[in-house]
Amino acid sequence: MQTKIEKRVEMLLRDGRGAIVCALLAFVSAAHALESDSEQPIYIDSNTATYDDKAQTSVYTGNVVTVQGSLRVDSDKLVVYLKNGEISKLVATGKPARFEQLPAEGKEKIKGEALIGEYYPGKDLLILKKEAVVWQGGNKSASDLIHYDSRNALIKAGEKSSDAKRVHSVFKPKPKQPQNP
């Protein structure tokens, strides 16, 4: 019996949408976000927006597009948490919420999706939860939990505490160059 994640990986492979960032933890050395991304302002566009000064939260709904440098997140809803006037956390939800980021000039974009995405701009950390999938080029990983730390060029998937929550990865070989006769 296939899990939702395994079905999602198969669906993504069939529809031709690429795959994840190199081999988790060690294979990701080239995958760090453009250095200037964290220094850029965060732009949010949505159908509706509300701000609660007492709770220091903003809620955006309806076709929410969030951009910071080369990082883009598309979601159904976004909750922004402030601390001392600074954004401490953004939580994007959707069916699914999607992200993409250019890791470096000349590299392929890193893309991902999940039902919940938590972004910590001060740490350059994106945490994807529930039916999470991340891909780059011909490589892909899927799990219920994926951490993408663009500052340190690190991707972690899965949970050590649970054998039931497996990580599913696919690595496609690069096409061989034809040899000259």
PyMOL commands that set and color helices and strands:
alter all, ss='L'
color gray80, all
select helices_A, chain A and resi 4-14+37-39
alter helices_A, ss='H'
color red, helices_A
select strands_A, chain A and resi 43-45+48-52+57-68+71-83+86-101+110-120+125-136+139-149+154-157+168-171
alter strands_A, ss='S'
color yellow, strands_A
deselect
rebuild
show_as cartoon
